[in-house]
Amino acid sequence: MTALARGLLVGVFVLIQAGGALAQEAKSPALAKQLAAALDAAKLDSIAASSPSEPGMYVAALYFSGSELLVVSAKYSAPQLLDAKLGSKAYRDIYIDLNSASDPATKAFIEDMGANGLRAKRDGDDPFDTYEMAGKRVAFDGDWKKQKMSEQDYMKTFGEADQHYAQILTALLERAKNPT
């Protein structure tokens, strides 16, 4: 096989992989819509929970009905303080604490514009979602070149962000359904 043929095969493989990533269904949209509906029904503008999968990790969301979910997850140096706030349903305070005094290496911050889950590319001039993990921010505006990423890396990051967001939303949704 010539070097040119090998290069073409590798290129086709990369395009197939990228196309497969684009075709994969995001997990967060259905969960974000469920959480928004639960928060609307309970007349809540914030929610928080401890992570069921990782001790010392907390998740919280600030909700602007019908327009956006701002979500944070991180480890907190004094978990007993957040546990007490969870017990008193001081969700907004937990959100603020996680945004300001959490472990930066474990902090994830998601801006879900539309409160409808992450989208890899925005529609027209609609606002786009963002994901920040340990200080690295990615805008899901469809312009991976502007962010100095390949399309494959962009889609991989989107998949990881969507998976992480789905885990956070699941924990928040469980808390919204069972607030005790």
MARDO-316992 format. One line per field, with one value per residue: x, y, z of N, C-alpha, C, CB in turn; residue number from 1; residue in three letters. Coordinates in steps of 0.2 Angstrom, whole numbers, always signed. Glycine has a CB too. Layout:
N
n_east [X|...]
n_north [Y|...]
n_up [Z|...]
ca_east [X|...]
ca_north [Y|...]
ca_up [Z|...]
c_east [X|...]
c_north [Y|...]
c_up [Z|...]
cb_east [X|...]
cb_north [Y|...]
cb_up [Z|...]
resi [NUM|...]
resn [ALA|...]
//
This chain:
180
n_east [+4|+3|+10|+1|-11|-12|-13|-25|-34|-33|-38|-51|-55|-54|-64|-75|-76|-77|-90|-98|-97|-104|-116|-120|-132|-135|-134|-138|-149|-163|-162|-160|-171|-180|-176|-178|-192|-195|-190|-197|-210|-209|-206|-193|-177|-165|-155|-146|-135|-126|-114|-118|-109|-96|-87|-87|-89|-99|-114|-122|-135|-141|-155|-164|-179|-185|-174|-160|-148|-136|-123|-113|-100|-90|-77|-77|-69|-73|-84|-94|-100|-107|-115|-123|-130|-136|-146|-154|-159|-153|-149|-145|-135|-126|-123|-116|-105|-99|-95|-86|-77|-72|-62|-52|-46|-55|-66|-80|-89|-104|-113|-129|-137|-153|-158|-159|-151|-134|-128|-119|-117|-122|-138|-140|-140|-142|-139|-125|-119|-108|-93|-83|-69|-58|-52|-51|-59|-73|-82|-97|-100|-98|-87|-73|-60|-58|-55|-44|-43|-45|-58|-61|-56|-64|-77|-75|-72|-85|-93|-87|-91|-104|-108|-103|-111|-123|-122|-121|-134|-142|-140|-145|-158|-163|-162|-171|-183|-183|-182|-178]
n_north [-6|+11|+26|+37|+31|+25|+36|+42|+32|+33|+46|+45|+36|+44|+54|+46|+42|+55|+59|+49|+52|+64|+60|+53|+52|+65|+65|+73|+83|+77|+75|+88|+95|+88|+91|+105|+105|+99|+109|+120|+115|+114|+127|+132|+140|+135|+121|+108|+95|+80|+71|+55|+46|+50|+53|+67|+76|+88|+95|+108|+119|+134|+141|+149|+151|+143|+149|+147|+136|+136|+127|+119|+108|+101|+97|+100|+108|+108|+97|+95|+107|+109|+98|+101|+113|+107|+99|+109|+114|+125|+128|+138|+144|+134|+133|+145|+143|+133|+138|+148|+144|+131|+116|+120|+111|+101|+107|+109|+119|+123|+131|+131|+136|+140|+129|+116|+106|+101|+106|+102|+111|+127|+134|+144|+160|+158|+157|+149|+134|+132|+124|+121|+114|+111|+124|+125|+131|+127|+132|+128|+131|+127|+131|+125|+128|+141|+139|+133|+119|+102|+96|+83|+82|+92|+87|+75|+81|+87|+76|+70|+81|+81|+69|+70|+81|+75|+65|+74|+81|+70|+67|+79|+79|+68|+73|+83|+76|+69|+78|+76]
n_up [+0|-4|+2|+0|-2|+11|+18|+14|+18|+32|+33|+29|+39|+50|+47|+47|+61|+67|+61|+67|+80|+79|+76|+87|+100|+112|+129|+139|+136|+138|+151|+157|+153|+161|+173|+173|+172|+184|+193|+190|+194|+207|+211|+212|+212|+212|+216|+224|+228|+235|+227|+222|+217|+220|+234|+244|+234|+227|+219|+211|+205|+197|+192|+179|+175|+160|+153|+156|+164|+176|+181|+193|+199|+211|+222|+240|+253|+266|+269|+279|+281|+269|+269|+280|+275|+264|+272|+277|+265|+259|+245|+235|+243|+243|+230|+228|+236|+230|+218|+222|+233|+231|+227|+214|+205|+204|+199|+189|+177|+170|+157|+152|+140|+138|+145|+141|+139|+134|+118|+103|+93|+90|+85|+72|+77|+90|+108|+114|+122|+136|+143|+157|+164|+177|+175|+161|+147|+136|+122|+115|+101|+89|+82|+82|+77|+80|+93|+93|+91|+85|+75|+79|+92|+98|+97|+104|+117|+118|+120|+132|+140|+139|+145|+158|+162|+161|+172|+183|+181|+184|+197|+203|+199|+206|+218|+217|+216|+228|+240|+254]
ca_east [+0|+7|+9|-4|-17|-13|-15|-32|-38|-33|-42|-58|-57|-55|-70|-81|-76|-80|-97|-101|-98|-109|-123|-122|-137|-132|-138|-140|-155|-169|-162|-160|-178|-184|-174|-181|-199|-196|-189|-203|-216|-207|-205|-186|-173|-159|-155|-140|-134|-120|-113|-118|-103|-89|-88|-84|-91|-106|-116|-128|-138|-145|-160|-168|-184|-185|-169|-153|-146|-129|-122|-106|-99|-83|-75|-77|-64|-77|-90|-99|-104|-112|-120|-128|-134|-141|-151|-158|-161|-150|-146|-142|-129|-121|-121|-111|-99|-95|-92|-81|-72|-71|-56|-52|-44|-61|-72|-83|-95|-108|-118|-133|-141|-160|-160|-161|-145|-129|-128|-112|-116|-128|-142|-140|-138|-144|-134|-121|-117|-100|-91|-76|-67|-52|-50|-51|-66|-74|-88|-100|-103|-97|-81|-67|-54|-57|-53|-37|-45|-47|-65|-61|-55|-70|-82|-73|-73|-92|-95|-86|-94|-111|-108|-102|-117|-129|-121|-123|-141|-145|-140|-149|-165|-164|-163|-177|-188|-183|-178|-176]
ca_north [+0|+17|+31|+41|+27|+24|+43|+42|+27|+36|+52|+42|+33|+50|+57|+42|+43|+62|+58|+45|+56|+69|+56|+50|+56|+68|+62|+79|+86|+75|+76|+95|+96|+85|+95|+111|+104|+98|+115|+124|+113|+115|+134|+132|+143|+132|+114|+105|+88|+77|+66|+48|+42|+52|+56|+74|+80|+91|+98|+113|+123|+140|+140|+154|+147|+144|+152|+144|+132|+137|+121|+118|+103|+102|+95|+106|+107|+107|+94|+95|+113|+108|+93|+105|+117|+102|+97|+115|+116|+131|+126|+144|+145|+129|+135|+150|+141|+128|+143|+153|+141|+124|+114|+122|+106|+97|+111|+109|+124|+122|+136|+127|+141|+137|+124|+111|+101|+103|+105|+102|+117|+131|+135|+151|+165|+156|+157|+142|+131|+131|+119|+123|+109|+113|+130|+125|+132|+126|+135|+123|+136|+124|+134|+122|+131|+147|+137|+129|+112|+99|+94|+77|+84|+96|+82|+71|+85|+88|+69|+70|+86|+79|+63|+73|+85|+70|+63|+80|+82|+64|+68|+85|+77|+64|+77|+87|+72|+67|+83|+75]
ca_up [+0|-5|+7|-2|-1|+18|+21|+12|+22|+38|+33|+29|+46|+55|+45|+49|+68|+68|+59|+72|+86|+78|+76|+94|+104|+118|+135|+144|+134|+141|+159|+158|+152|+166|+179|+173|+174|+192|+197|+189|+197|+214|+211|+215|+207|+213|+218|+226|+230|+235|+222|+224|+214|+222|+241|+245|+228|+227|+213|+212|+199|+198|+187|+177|+171|+153|+149|+157|+170|+177|+185|+195|+203|+214|+229|+244|+258|+272|+267|+284|+280|+264|+271|+284|+270|+261|+276|+277|+259|+257|+239|+232|+246|+241|+223|+228|+239|+225|+213|+225|+238|+230|+224|+207|+201|+203|+198|+183|+177|+164|+156|+148|+138|+136|+150|+137|+138|+129|+111|+101|+89|+90|+79|+69|+81|+97|+112|+114|+129|+138|+148|+160|+168|+180|+172|+153|+145|+129|+120|+110|+96|+82|+79|+85|+74|+84|+100|+92|+92|+79|+75|+82|+99|+100|+98|+110|+123|+119|+122|+139|+144|+140|+150|+165|+163|+162|+179|+187|+181|+187|+205|+204|+198|+211|+224|+216|+217|+235|+244|+261]
c_east [+5|+5|+3|-11|-18|-15|-23|-36|-38|-38|-49|-60|-58|-62|-76|-81|-79|-88|-101|-102|-103|-116|-125|-127|-134|-137|-141|-147|-161|-168|-162|-167|-182|-182|-178|-188|-200|-195|-194|-209|-215|-206|-198|-182|-166|-160|-148|-140|-127|-119|-113|-112|-96|-90|-84|-85|-98|-107|-122|-129|-142|-149|-164|-173|-185|-179|-162|-153|-138|-128|-114|-106|-91|-83|-75|-73|-67|-84|-96|-103|-109|-117|-126|-133|-139|-147|-156|-161|-158|-146|-142|-135|-123|-118|-115|-105|-95|-92|-86|-76|-71|-64|-56|-50|-50|-67|-74|-89|-98|-113|-123|-139|-148|-162|-162|-156|-140|-130|-121|-111|-123|-132|-143|-137|-140|-138|-131|-120|-110|-99|-84|-75|-59|-48|-50|-58|-67|-81|-91|-103|-101|-91|-75|-61|-52|-54|-47|-38|-46|-55|-66|-61|-61|-75|-81|-74|-81|-95|-93|-90|-102|-112|-107|-108|-123|-128|-123|-131|-145|-146|-144|-156|-167|-166|-170|-183|-189|-179|-176|-170]
c_north [+6|+22|+35|+37|+26|+30|+44|+38|+30|+42|+50|+40|+39|+53|+53|+42|+50|+62|+54|+48|+62|+66|+54|+55|+59|+66|+68|+82|+84|+76|+83|+97|+94|+89|+102|+111|+103|+104|+120|+122|+114|+122|+135|+136|+140|+125|+112|+98|+86|+72|+59|+44|+44|+56|+63|+79|+82|+94|+103|+116|+129|+140|+146|+151|+149|+147|+149|+140|+133|+131|+121|+112|+103|+98|+101|+104|+105|+104|+95|+101|+112|+103|+97|+109|+113|+100|+103|+118|+123|+130|+132|+145|+140|+130|+140|+148|+137|+133|+147|+149|+134|+123|+115|+116|+101|+100|+110|+115|+123|+128|+133|+133|+138|+131|+118|+106|+104|+101|+106|+109|+121|+132|+142|+155|+164|+156|+150|+141|+131|+126|+121|+117|+111|+119|+130|+125|+130|+129|+130|+127|+133|+126|+131|+125|+137|+145|+133|+122|+109|+97|+87|+78|+88|+91|+77|+75|+86|+81|+69|+75|+84|+73|+66|+77|+80|+67|+68|+81|+76|+65|+74|+83|+72|+68|+81|+83|+69|+72|+82|+72]
c_up [+0|+1|+6|+0|+7|+21|+20|+17|+29|+39|+33|+36|+51|+53|+48|+57|+70|+67|+64|+78|+85|+78|+82|+97|+110|+123|+139|+142|+138|+149|+161|+158|+158|+173|+179|+175|+181|+196|+196|+193|+205|+216|+215|+209|+208|+217|+219|+228|+231|+230|+224|+222|+217|+229|+241|+239|+228|+220|+214|+205|+201|+191|+185|+172|+164|+149|+150|+164|+170|+183|+187|+199|+205|+220|+234|+251|+265|+271|+272|+283|+275|+266|+276|+280|+266|+265|+277|+271|+256|+250|+235|+236|+244|+234|+223|+231|+234|+220|+216|+229|+237|+227|+217|+203|+199|+200|+190|+183|+170|+163|+150|+146|+135|+141|+147|+135|+134|+122|+108|+96|+90|+84|+77|+74|+89|+101|+112|+121|+130|+143|+150|+165|+170|+176|+164|+151|+137|+127|+114|+105|+89|+79|+83|+83|+79|+91|+99|+94|+85|+80|+79|+90|+102|+101|+103|+117|+124|+122|+130|+143|+145|+145|+157|+167|+165|+170|+184|+187|+184|+195|+207|+204|+203|+217|+223|+217|+224|+239|+251|+262]
cb_east [-5|+6|+15|-4|-16|-6|-11|-33|-35|-26|-41|-59|-51|-50|-71|-79|-69|-77|-98|-97|-91|-108|-122|-116|-143|-132|-134|-135|-156|-169|-155|-156|-181|-182|-167|-180|-202|-191|-182|-205|-216|-201|-211|-183|-173|-154|-159|-136|-138|-118|-106|-125|-103|-86|-85|-77|-90|-106|-119|-125|-142|-140|-165|-163|-191|-191|-168|-148|-147|-127|-124|-104|-100|-81|-69|-84|-59|-78|-89|-95|-99|-108|-117|-124|-129|-137|-148|-155|-168|-145|-152|-146|-130|-125|-127|-114|-101|-100|-97|-84|-75|-76|-55|-47|-38|-62|-71|-86|-92|-112|-115|-137|-138|-159|-165|-164|-148|-122|-134|-111|-116|-126|-150|-147|-140|-148|-136|-115|-120|-98|-91|-76|-67|-47|-43|-47|-68|-74|-87|-104|-100|-103|-81|-67|-55|-63|-58|-32|-51|-43|-69|-56|-49|-72|-83|-65|-70|-95|-92|-78|-94|-114|-102|-96|-119|-129|-114|-120|-143|-142|-132|-148|-165|-158|-157|-178|-187|-180|-183|-181]
cb_north [+0|+20|+36|+43|+20|+22|+48|+41|+21|+38|+56|+37|+29|+55|+58|+34|+43|+67|+55|+38|+60|+73|+50|+50|+52|+76|+58|+84|+86|+67|+73|+99|+94|+78|+96|+114|+98|+93|+118|+124|+105|+111|+137|+126|+151|+137|+109|+110|+83|+74|+67|+45|+42|+56|+51|+73|+75|+97|+92|+118|+118|+147|+134|+160|+149|+148|+159|+149|+124|+144|+115|+124|+96|+109|+90|+108|+113|+113|+87|+94|+119|+106|+88|+109|+121|+96|+96|+121|+115|+134|+124|+150|+145|+122|+137|+156|+136|+123|+148|+158|+142|+121|+107|+127|+102|+93|+118|+102|+131|+115|+143|+121|+146|+134|+127|+114|+94|+100|+110|+96|+115|+138|+132|+153|+172|+149|+159|+142|+124|+138|+111|+130|+102|+107|+131|+118|+139|+118|+142|+118|+143|+125|+142|+115|+133|+151|+133|+132|+111|+92|+93|+72|+88|+101|+78|+69|+92|+89|+63|+71|+93|+77|+58|+78|+89|+64|+61|+86|+82|+58|+70|+91|+73|+59|+83|+90|+65|+60|+89|+70]
cb_up [+6|-11|+8|-9|-4|+21|+18|+5|+23|+41|+27|+23|+48|+54|+38|+47|+71|+64|+52|+73|+88|+71|+71|+98|+105|+118|+139|+144|+127|+140|+161|+153|+146|+167|+180|+166|+170|+194|+194|+182|+196|+217|+215|+217|+208|+218|+214|+230|+225|+242|+218|+221|+207|+217|+246|+245|+221|+232|+208|+217|+195|+198|+188|+173|+175|+151|+151|+156|+169|+180|+181|+200|+199|+214|+230|+246|+259|+276|+265|+291|+279|+257|+275|+290|+266|+259|+283|+281|+258|+262|+234|+233|+254|+241|+219|+233|+245|+222|+211|+229|+245|+224|+226|+206|+204|+209|+200|+180|+178|+163|+153|+151|+133|+129|+155|+130|+135|+132|+107|+96|+81|+93|+80|+68|+79|+97|+119|+110|+130|+140|+145|+163|+165|+179|+174|+151|+146|+127|+117|+114|+97|+78|+79|+83|+67|+85|+103|+96|+97|+77|+68|+80|+100|+94|+91|+110|+122|+112|+119|+140|+140|+133|+148|+165|+158|+157|+180|+185|+174|+185|+207|+200|+191|+213|+225|+209|+212|+235|+243|+264]
resi [1|2|3|4|5|6|7|8|9|10|11|12|13|14|15|16|17|18|19|20|21|22|23|24|25|26|27|28|29|30|31|32|33|34|35|36|37|38|39|40|41|42|43|44|45|46|47|48|49|50|51|52|53|54|55|56|57|58|59|60|61|62|63|64|65|66|67|68|69|70|71|72|73|74|75|76|77|78|79|80|81|82|83|84|85|86|87|88|89|90|91|92|93|94|95|96|97|98|99|100|101|102|103|104|105|106|107|108|109|110|111|112|113|114|115|116|117|118|119|120|121|122|123|124|125|126|127|128|129|130|131|132|133|134|135|136|137|138|139|140|141|142|143|144|145|146|147|148|149|150|151|152|153|154|155|156|157|158|159|160|161|162|163|164|165|166|167|168|169|170|171|172|173|174|175|176|177|178|179|180]
resn [MET|THR|ALA|LEU|ALA|ARG|GLY|LEU|LEU|VAL|GLY|VAL|PHE|VAL|LEU|ILE|GLN|ALA|GLY|GLY|ALA|LEU|ALA|GLN|GLU|ALA|LYS|SER|PRO|ALA|LEU|ALA|LYS|GLN|LEU|ALA|ALA|ALA|LEU|ASP|ALA|ALA|LYS|LEU|ASP|SER|ILE|ALA|ALA|SER|SER|PRO|SER|GLU|PRO|GLY|MET|TYR|VAL|ALA|ALA|LEU|TYR|PHE|SER|GLY|SER|GLU|LEU|LEU|VAL|VAL|SER|ALA|LYS|TYR|SER|ALA|PRO|GLN|LEU|LEU|ASP|ALA|LYS|LEU|GLY|SER|LYS|ALA|TYR|ARG|ASP|ILE|TYR|ILE|ASP|LEU|ASN|SER|ALA|SER|ASP|PRO|ALA|THR|LYS|ALA|PHE|ILE|GLU|ASP|MET|GLY|ALA|ASN|GLY|LEU|ARG|ALA|LYS|ARG|ASP|GLY|ASP|ASP|PRO|PHE|ASP|THR|TYR|GLU|MET|ALA|GLY|LYS|ARG|VAL|ALA|PHE|ASP|GLY|ASP|TRP|LYS|LYS|GLN|LYS|MET|SER|GLU|GLN|ASP|TYR|MET|LYS|THR|PHE|GLY|GLU|ALA|ASP|GLN|HIS|TYR|ALA|GLN|ILE|LEU|THR|ALA|LEU|LEU|GLU|ARG|ALA|LYS|ASN|PRO|THR]
//
